[in-house]
Amino acid sequence: MKKAAIVTGSSGLIGSQTVKFLIEKGYYVVGIDNDMRSYFFGPEASTRESEEKMTSDYGRENFNSLRSDIRDYETLDVIFTGLKQEMEEGIIDVDMIVHTAAQPSHDWAAKEPLTDFSVNAIGTMNLLELTRLYFPKATFVFTSTNKVYGDTPNRLNLIEQESRYEAVIEINGGEFMPIEVSENMSIDHTKHSIFGASKVAADVMVQEYGKYFGMNTVCFRGGCLTGPNHAGAELHGFLSYLMKCIVNDKPYTVFGYKGKQVRDNIHSWDLVNMFWHYHQNPIPGAVYNAGGGRDNSTSILEAIDKANDILIRKGIRNTPWTKYTISDQARIGDHQWYISDLSKFQNDYPQWPGITISLDDTIMQILDEEISKLPVNQTA
């Protein structure tokens, strides 16, 4: 009997990395993806090419991609029923559901709140209930977000430095020590954004199915999830979209905070590796912050400098890219600063090696992918 997994959003950044990771572990993967990114962000954000490449690379014996909508309970029920039948016949053993499908943008959510909530909250509820009915012993991994904390991180003691903001606490003698955000931060009494609120609803329900029904559910509250297979767009995918603009010499708008806002970036492989370690010894209803940590944190200004250094060194650019403007208006509910505290996951899973792909390597991978799309000998 072959191990099997269901992956939603299977053609997106984290979904496709999960598919690759699990197939390399010997899994048969059923992907569920209806390319809503093209609806959210336009044709340039479509994941269809990613789906077609995976189908070609892995073959139907390892990967079955189904173009279904997670809001459609009846269709999902047919999929789960079929897999349950195969499980009862001894063909496969479904022991993992990885739910990465989402509407991921602050700005887009405010345009269509009902769509946002139906995808993020109702879609998650559908998958939880079907997992409970058909595969109650399986691990259910949910890609939540740091936006469940709303703008509470902005109330920390933030100091302005030359190229970034930093959150600190005062220690003995009036000195200051940098801090990170732990899972103990409240998700209540804060402005989340419409997107953040719909993810809170899903996050809490995932926890509840673990604690109430005893299922192996987990929420990974991601920082900036990134990597070279990210179809970044202006409304979502900060690092990917920024690198795309720099390589292609296009303008970029920074929303608020002088470009000194900070995010910790985690490569898609490192996040999926966290999923895998949880799967080996699941704790029902667990919650973990999952970003790149302090070493993989950057402000927008710092990310621009890193990219310029790399591109000039590679001979892709002759002069630094400067086509960015800084708006005084920050996005509603957005973080001025956010770095994940990873110590809870490390304590629960001491065999986890930590973050293995550095921010510099991640930026290099994203830039190399964008450079590969340029006409031969193009420089700016």
N, C-alpha and C positions, 0 to 999 in steps of 0.2 A: 504494500500500500504506500503510495507516494504522498508525502506531505504537500499540502496545498494552502494557498492564501488568497484572500480577496483584497484587492487594492483599489480604492476609489481615487479619482483624480490621477489615474495611472499614467497619463501622458504628460503630466506637469512635472515641475522640478523635483519635488520630493517623491511623488508617485513613481516616476520613471526610475529614480535612483533606488527606490524600494523594490521595484520589479527586478532590476538588474541584480541587486544584492541578494534577494531571495532565490532567484534562479541559480545564482552561483553557489548557493547553499543547498541546491538540489530540489527546490520547490517547483511545483506547478502553480502558476499564478493566473488568476482570473482578474482582468482589469475592467474597471467600470469608469468610463469617461465620455462625456458628450461634447467636449470642446467648447464649454461655455466661456472660456477665456476670450475667444474670438468675439463673443457677444459683449462681454464686459469691456474689452480694451481694443477691439478692432482686429482686422485680418493679420496684422503683423505679430499679434500675440497668440495666434492659433497654435494649438499643440498637435494638430493633425499629422504634421510631418514626423514628430516624435513617435506617435502611435505607429505609423507605417514602418518606420525604421525598426522599432522593437519587434513588430510582427515578423519582419523579414529576418532580423538577426537571430531571434530566439526560436522561431518556428511554433506552429500550433501545438506541438507536443509539450511545450514548456509555457506558452503564453497565449491566452485567449482574451482578446480585447473586445469588450461589449460596449456599444455606443448607447448607454442608458443614462437616465436622469435619476439622481438619488432622491428627488422629490416624488417620484412615481413609485409608490409603495407596491402597487399591483405587479408591475414589471420586476421590481426587485424580489418580490415574493416568488415569482416564477424562477428567477435565477437561483435563489437560495434553495428552493425546493429541488431543483435539478441537481445541485451540488450535494444536498443531503442524500438524495437517492444514490448518487455515485459513492458516497461515503458508506451507506448501508450495504452496497454491493462489494465493498472492499477495494474499490479502485483508488480512491483518494482519502486523505484525512485532513479535513479543514481545521487547522489549529491556530489561524492568525487572520485577523481582519485589520487592515491598516487604512484608516480613513483620512485621506489628505484632500479630498475635494472640498472646495469652498469658494465663496465670493470673498476675495481677500483685500479689497480696497476701501479705505476711509471715504474717499471722495465719491466713489461710485455708489456706495451704499446709501448715501444721502439722496441720490437721484431716484433710486428705486428701493425704498425700505422694505416693501413687501417681498420683492424678489430676493433681496439680501437675507431676510429672515427665513424665507422658505428654504433657501439653499443651506444656510449655515445651521439653523436650528432644527427645522422640520426634517431636512435630509439626514441630519445626525440622529434624530429620534427614530426615523425609519430604520436606519442601520442597526441601532442598538436593539430595537425590539425584535428585528429579524434574527439578529445574532442570539438573543436570549431564547427565541423559539426553536432555532435550528442548530446552533453551535454554542451552547451555553458555557462550555469549558474552554472555548478558544480565547486567545488574547485579543483584546480590542484596543488598538492604539489610535488615539485621536490627536491630530496636529492642531492644538489650540494656539494661542498667541499671547504675547506680552501685553496686548491691548486690553486684556481682561482686567488689568490693573487701572485702566483709564488714565487720567492725568495725575494720579497720586504721586508717581515718581517726580513730578515737577515741583512737589512741595518739599522735597528733600533739600538739604543745605547744599546748594549749587554754587560753585565759585567759577568765575570766568577766567580762563587761561588764554594764552596767545592764540591757540588754534582750536580749542575745545572748551566745553564746560566739564566740570568734574563734581561728583557728589562726594561729600566728605562728612565725617563726624569729628568733633573735637575730642582730643585725648589729653592726658596729663601735660601740664605746662603750656597749654594754649596751642599745641601742635594739632595738625589735622591729618586724619587717616582716610584714604579713599575707601569707598564701600561698594558693594554690589547689591542687587535686588534679590531677596530670598522669597520663597513661596509663602512666607508669613505676612507679606504685604496684603492689606485688605483689598478686596475687589469691590467693596461697597462705598457709598458716599463719594462718588467721583463721576466725572464726565468721561464716558467711554468712546464716544462717537457711535453712530448707528451700527457700524461694523463691529466695534468692540462689544456692544450690547448683545448682538446676535451670537457672537462667539461665547460670551458669558453664559447665555442660555444653554448652549451646547455643552460647554465645559462642565457646568454644574450637573447636567443630566448624565454625562459620562461618569462623573464621580458617583452619582446616585445609583446608577445601575451596578456599579462595583460594590458600594457599601450596602445597598438594600437587597440586591439579588445575589450578592457574593460572586459577581463575575469579575474576570481579570481585565478590568478596564483601567486605562491610564491616559492622562492629559499631559502632553508635552507643550508647555507654553513657550513657543519659539521666539527668539530674538529676530534678527534679520536672517532669513533662510536664503541661501544663495548658492551659486555654482555655475559652471559653464553651460548647463542645459536650461538656463532660466530665460524664458521669453519675457524679459523686462519691458514694462511700458511706463508711460509718464505717471500713471495713477497707481502703479504697484511695481515693486522690485527695484528698490533704490540703487543698489550697487550695480546690478546688471544694466539698468537703463542709463545710469551715469556713465559707465564704461562705454556703452554703445554711442552715446553722444560725443564723448571725447574722441574715440577712434574715428568717427564719421564727421567730426568737426561741426556738430550741430549744437544749437543753443540749449541750455538747461536752466530751469528755474528752481532756486532753493527757496523753500517756504519757511521763512522766519528764522529766528535765533542766530542770525549773522553767519549761518553756515557752520556754526560751532556745535550743532546738536550731535550727540554721540549715540551710536548703535554698536552692539556687539554682533558680529557676523559669524554664522556657523555654516560650514560647507555641507551640502546635502548628504554626502557620504557619512560625515561624523554624526549627523542627526539620525540617520537610519541605523547606524551602529548602536546608538542609544536605544532605539526601538528593539534591536536584536538582543541586547543585554537584558532589557526588561523582560522580554519573552522567555528567557531562560529560567527566570524565577519571579513570576509576576506577583505584584502586591495589589489586591483588589482596591479600586478607587483611588489609585495613587496620582499625585500631581508633581510635576517637575518643571523647573525653568530650564530651558534648553537653548542657550545661545553660545556664542563663541568665547564668552568670558572676557576678562580684562585684556588679555594678550591679543585678542582678535577684535578689539574695539577700535572705532575710528569716527572722527567727525567727517562731515562732507568735505571741508577744506583739506583735511589730511588725506582723504581718499583721492582727491583731485591731484594733490602733490605727488602721491605715490604713482598714480597712473601716468602723469607727465614724465616723471623720472624714467619709468620703464619704457615708454614710447620713444622718448628722445634717445635713450640708450640703444634701442632696437633700430633706430633710424626711420621709424614710422612717422614721427613728427620732427620738424626742424626747430620749432619754437613751442613753448608751453601753450596748452589750450586754456583759453580764458573766456570762452563764450558762455559764462554763467551770470545770471542776475540773481540778486538776493531780495526777495520780497519781504516787506515788514510783517506781512500777515502769515502767521503759522496755521497749519491745519488744525481744525477743531479736535480737541482731545488727543493731540499728538504729543509725543514725548520730547522733552528738551534734552533729556539724557536717559540712557538705559543700558546697563550692563548686568548680565545674568550671574547670579551666584549659583554655581554648579555643585556646591558641596553636598547637598542633600542626595543627589543622584550618586555621587562618588561614594558617599557613605553606605548607601543601600546596595550599590553594585561595585564593590572594590576591585573587581576584575576589569572593569571598564578602563581603557587606557587613557581616557581624557581626550581633549581635542588634539587631533593628529595633523590637520591641514591648516597651516598658518594663513593669516589674512593676506600676506604678501603672495603666497602661492595661489590662493583663491583668486586674487585680483589678476595675477599672471594668467591663470587658466581662462578667466572670462575675457581678458584682452586678446589672448591668442585666438580664441574662438571668433571674436569680432574681426580681428586682423585677417583671418583666413577667408573672410567674406569680401575683403576689399579687392578691387581690380589690381592686377599685377603692377608693381612698382609705384603704387599710389602713396604719396606722402603729403603732409600738410604743414 
